């Protein structure tokens, strides 16, 4: 993926607004080129990675998302599981 680096060891992931909201990321699912994160404190889903086909669900295509972004379309849902497949 252009603009992103490959990482082969655990690394802390920064989320926009994490300091104010105190997210609780309990579940993570990684696919080949994208990752989903579930915040079970606020029932929000975040995504990052390749968005060429809109697979992140964030409304942006044809780019690589390096910093996880919230999937706003799921804001009124109580999501309990994520899968990037």
N, C-alpha and C positions, 0 to 999 in steps of 0.2 A: 504494500500500500504506500503510495507516494505521500510524503509528509509525515509519516509515522515511523517509529523505530520498533524493532523487534526486541522483546524483553523475555528472557528465559529464566527469571527468578522473581519471587514475590516482590511487589513494590506497592507502596501506599498510593491510593488513587484519590485525587482531589476532586471534590464535587462542588459546583457553583452554589454558594450560600450555605455550605455545610456548617460553618461556625455559628450562624444565626439560628438555624433550625435543628442542629444536632441530629443528623440523620442516623438511622440504625439500619445499615446494610447487612441483611442476614443471609441473603441468597444471591448467588452470582452464577450465570450460565454463559459459557463462551463457545462461540462457533468458530469456524475457520478464520473469519475476518470481522467479526463483530461480537460484542459482549453486552449482556443485560444485567442490571443490578436492581434488586428489590429492597426498598426502604420500608420496613414493616412498622416503623413508628408513625409515618405519615401516609402509608399505603401508596407509595409512588414508585414508578419504574423509570430507570435511567438507562440510556443506551449510548454506546460509542462504537466506532469502527467504520467499516466500509458501508456507505449508504447509496451505492450505485443504482440499486433497484428499489430503493425506498424501504429496505428490510428493517431499518431501525424504527420506523413508525413515527419519526419526528417531523415529517413534512419537508425534509430537505433531501435532495437527491444529487448524485454526481459529485460527491465530495467525501472526504474522510473526516470523521468527527473524532478528535483526539481526547477532548475533555467530555466526560459523560454529560448528556443533556436529558432533562426530564421529558418523558413522553406525555405531553399535555392532553392528548386524546383519551388517556386513561385516568384523568384526575378524579372523576366521579365514580370510579370503580374500586372495589376492594380486591386487589390482585393478591393472590396468595402464593403464586409460583411463577417462575420465569424459565424459558427454555430457548436457547439460541440455535439449537440443532445443527 
